[in-house]
Amino acid sequence: MLLEFSAATWWQGIKSSTKDWQSAVNILREVYSRKLPPLAVFGELFAREQTQHEATDIFVAKFRALIAQLPYSVAEEMQLDMVYGLLTLKIRKRLTRSEINSFKGLLKCTREIEQSFREFSFRKQERNTNQDGMRIKKLRPRCEHCKKFGHLKNECRQLEKENDDKELSKSTSARSKPKCYGCGTPGYYRWNCPKCKEKADVKTNFFDFSRLSLENEASCDAPILPLEVKGAKGIGLADSGSKWNIAGHTLYKVLQDKGVKFETMDAVVTLADGIPRDKKLLVNNSN
């Protein structure tokens, strides 16, 4: 009997008490063969599935070796159900349970499937190697904008989102940009417009009108109208989209000097800033 390592040491210890060959075989099986209870056998059966690179012949052989340790017999049909559920998904996709009637048929079909896998893998390896047998490295596409792999710049979603945000920001800023009611200069209101301030500093015999709206209306171009009130001539900027227009301080002083009396009226006024406010207005009907 040829034994090595710990088995040889064990044999030296029991050799003198072993009388014949059959006794030696029985003792060897008792010491080194695993005898699992049925609960442990089923636990090992379902604890591990077939791996991707494990041959089906070897996996089925291990399965049947565990089944053989059961103290009772298991029908072959039930064994096929159990082992089929533990096969890899790539085999089960190509082999249905109804095609299997025995372990012999199972092993025959799986060998053919595994052979096709090996051929496909070999051809794929041939396509990825050059004439010298060196593997050809495929370069993954990389975006020049976000520096991420898997796409190019013209397919970059981050760049597309940034462009959309810029367009939205431009359109929003264009809509919210103020405009002077006096001269139409963008970026200013009437009270801080440099052009209108220069005009206000020049002395003139004319009075002016300032536009207001009693409702929150969108801004529009205002027509310039020549006016004459109580003999005083001037120019008014009238808002055709507003129901009311309010006179400037110059006209107010002219009317006061002419003895015109005003009445007080409560109204909600929306000026150039677009915020409605409760105001008291001086009102007079004059021709």
C-alpha positions in Angstrom: 0.0 0.0 0.0 1.4 3.4 -1.1 0.5 6.2 1.3 2.0 9.7 1.7 2.2 12.5 4.3 -0.3 12.1 7.2 -1.8 9.0 5.8 1.6 7.3 5.8 2.1 8.3 9.5 -1.4 7.0 10.3 -0.7 3.7 8.6 2.5 3.1 10.5 0.5 3.4 13.7 -2.2 0.9 12.9 -0.2 -1.5 10.6 0.6 -3.9 13.4 -3.0 -4.4 14.3 -4.3 -4.9 10.8 -4.5 -8.6 9.9 -5.5 -8.6 6.2 -6.1 -6.4 3.1 -9.9 -6.2 3.5 -9.5 -4.9 7.1 -7.0 -2.3 5.9 -9.4 -1.0 3.3 -12.3 -0.9 5.7 -10.3 1.1 8.2 -9.0 3.4 5.5 -12.6 4.1 4.3 -13.8 4.6 7.9 -11.1 7.2 8.6 -10.8 9.1 5.4 -14.2 8.9 3.7 -16.8 11.5 4.7 -20.0 10.3 6.0 -22.5 13.1 6.1 -26.0 13.0 7.6 -28.8 13.6 5.0 -29.3 17.1 6.3 -25.7 18.0 5.7 -25.7 16.3 2.3 -28.6 18.5 1.1 -27.0 21.5 2.6 -23.8 21.0 0.5 -25.9 20.2 -2.6 -27.6 23.6 -2.6 -24.8 25.6 -1.1 -23.0 26.0 -4.4 -24.0 26.5 -8.0 -21.9 25.7 -11.0 -19.3 28.4 -11.7 -18.8 30.0 -15.2 -15.6 28.1 -16.0 -16.5 24.8 -14.3 -17.1 21.8 -16.6 -20.6 20.3 -16.4 -19.1 16.8 -16.2 -17.1 17.6 -13.1 -20.0 19.5 -11.5 -22.5 16.6 -12.1 -20.0 14.1 -10.8 -19.6 16.0 -7.5 -23.4 16.3 -7.3 -24.0 12.5 -7.8 -21.2 11.7 -5.3 -23.1 13.6 -2.6 -26.4 12.0 -3.6 -24.7 8.6 -3.2 -24.1 9.3 0.5 -27.8 9.5 1.3 -29.1 6.4 3.2 -32.0 6.2 0.8 -32.4 6.4 -2.9 -33.6 9.5 -4.8 -35.5 9.2 -8.1 -33.5 10.2 -11.2 -36.1 12.6 -12.3 -35.9 14.5 -9.0 -32.1 14.5 -9.3 -32.3 16.0 -12.7 -34.5 18.7 -11.4 -32.1 19.5 -8.7 -28.9 19.5 -10.8 -30.6 21.5 -13.6 -31.5 24.3 -11.2 -27.8 24.6 -10.2 -26.4 24.8 -13.7 -25.1 28.2 -15.0 -27.5 30.6 -16.6 -25.7 30.5 -20.0 -26.3 26.7 -20.2 -29.9 26.9 -19.0 -30.6 29.6 -21.7 -29.7 27.1 -24.4 -31.0 23.9 -22.8 -34.6 23.5 -21.5 -35.5 21.1 -18.8 -37.9 19.3 -21.1 -35.0 18.2 -23.4 -33.4 16.2 -20.6 -34.5 12.7 -19.8 -31.4 11.2 -18.2 -27.9 12.2 -16.9 -26.4 10.7 -20.1 -28.5 13.1 -22.2 -27.8 16.0 -19.9 -24.0 15.5 -20.2 -24.2 15.0 -24.0 -26.1 18.3 -24.5 -23.9 20.3 -22.1 -20.7 19.1 -23.8 -22.0 20.4 -27.2 -22.9 23.7 -25.6 -19.6 24.1 -23.9 -17.8 23.2 -27.1 -19.6 26.0 -28.9 -18.5 28.4 -26.1 -14.9 27.4 -26.5 -15.1 27.9 -30.3 -16.6 31.3 -29.9 -14.0 32.3 -27.3 -11.2 31.1 -29.6 -12.5 33.1 -32.6 -13.0 36.2 -30.4 -9.4 35.9 -29.3 -8.2 35.5 -32.9 -10.0 38.8 -33.8 -8.3 40.6 -30.9 -4.8 39.4 -31.8 -2.4 40.5 -34.6 -0.2 38.3 -36.8 2.5 38.1 -34.1 0.0 36.8 -31.5 0.0 40.1 -29.6 -3.4 41.2 -28.2 -4.9 44.2 -29.9 -5.9 46.7 -27.3 -9.2 48.5 -28.2 -9.3 52.1 -27.2 -12.4 53.2 -25.4 -13.9 56.5 -26.7 -13.3 59.4 -24.3 -15.2 62.7 -24.2 -13.0 65.8 -24.7 -15.5 67.9 -22.6 -16.2 65.9 -19.4 -13.1 63.5 -19.8 -15.3 60.4 -19.2 -15.0 57.2 -21.1 -17.8 55.6 -23.2 -18.9 58.5 -25.4 -17.6 61.3 -27.6 -18.0 65.1 -27.2 -20.9 65.3 -29.7 -22.8 62.7 -27.5 -21.9 64.2 -24.1 -25.1 64.7 -22.0 -23.3 67.0 -19.6 -22.3 69.4 -22.5 -25.9 69.3 -23.8 -27.2 70.2 -20.3 -24.8 73.0 -19.9 -25.8 74.5 -23.3 -29.4 74.2 -22.3 -28.8 76.0 -19.0 -26.9 78.8 -20.9 -29.8 79.3 -23.3 -32.3 79.4 -20.4 -30.1 81.9 -18.5 -29.9 84.1 -21.6 -33.6 84.1 -22.3 -34.3 84.7 -18.6 -31.9 87.6 -18.3 -33.3 89.1 -21.5 -36.8 89.1 -20.2 -35.9 90.4 -16.8 -33.6 93.2 -18.1 -35.0 96.6 -17.2 -35.7 99.4 -19.7 -35.9 103.1 -19.1 -39.5 104.4 -19.5 -38.2 107.8 -20.5 -35.8 107.1 -23.4 -35.9 103.3 -23.7 -32.3 102.7 -22.7 -31.9 99.1 -21.6 -30.4 98.3 -18.2 -31.8 101.5 -16.4 -35.0 102.7 -14.8 -36.4 106.2 -15.3 -35.0 107.5 -12.0 -31.4 106.4 -12.6 -31.1 106.7 -16.4 -28.1 108.9 -17.3 -29.7 110.2 -20.5 -32.9 111.2 -18.8 -30.9 112.9 -16.0 -29.0 115.0 -18.5 -32.3 116.1 -20.1 -33.8 116.9 -16.7 -30.8 119.1 -15.8 -31.5 121.3 -18.9 -33.9 124.1 -18.2 -37.0 124.2 -20.4 -40.4 125.8 -20.4 -42.0 122.5 -21.1 -43.5 120.2 -18.6 -43.3 116.4 -18.9 -45.4 113.3 -18.0 -44.3 110.2 -16.2 -46.0 107.0 -17.1 -47.6 104.6 -14.6 -50.0 101.7 -14.8 -52.7 100.9 -12.3 -52.4 97.2 -13.3 -49.3 95.0 -13.7 -49.0 95.3 -17.5 -46.1 94.3 -19.8 -43.9 97.2 -20.9 -44.3 98.6 -24.4 -43.1 101.6 -26.4 -44.8 104.8 -25.3 -46.0 107.5 -27.8 -44.9 111.1 -27.3 -47.8 113.6 -27.4 -47.8 117.4 -27.5 -50.1 118.7 -24.7 -51.5 122.0 -23.5 -53.1 122.2 -20.0 -54.4 125.6 -18.6 -52.4 127.4 -21.3 -49.1 125.6 -20.4 -47.6 123.6 -23.3 -45.5 120.5 -23.0 -44.7 116.9 -24.1 -46.2 113.8 -22.5 -45.0 110.2 -22.7 -48.4 108.4 -22.8 -48.6 104.6 -22.1 -51.2 103.3 -24.5 -51.4 100.1 -22.5 -52.2 101.9 -19.2 -55.5 103.2 -18.0 -54.0 106.2 -16.3 -50.9 108.5 -16.7 -49.5 110.6 -13.9 -48.1 114.1 -14.5 -44.6 115.2 -13.5 -43.7 117.6 -10.8 -43.3 120.5 -13.3 -46.9 120.3 -14.4 -48.0 119.9 -10.8 -46.3 123.3 -10.0 -47.8 124.9 -13.1 -51.3 123.9 -12.1 -50.7 125.0 -8.5 -49.6 128.4 -9.7 -52.8 128.7 -11.8 -54.9 127.9 -8.6 -56.0 124.4 -9.6 -57.4 122.4 -6.7 -56.7 118.7 -6.4 -58.6 115.8 -4.8 -57.0 112.9 -3.0 -57.7 109.4 -4.4 -56.5 106.0 -3.0 -55.2 103.6 -5.7 -52.9 100.6 -6.2 -50.0 101.9 -8.4 -47.5 99.8 -10.3 -44.4 101.8 -11.3 -41.3 100.7 -13.2 -40.1 98.2 -10.6 -43.3 96.2 -11.3 -44.3 96.1 -7.6 -48.0 97.1 -6.8 -48.2 99.6 -3.9 -51.1 101.4 -2.2 -50.7 105.2 -3.0 -52.6 108.4 -2.5 -52.9 110.3 -5.8 -53.8 114.0 -6.4 -56.5 114.1 -9.1 -57.9 117.0 -11.1 -60.0 117.0 -14.3 -58.6 119.8 -16.5 -58.9 120.6 -20.2 
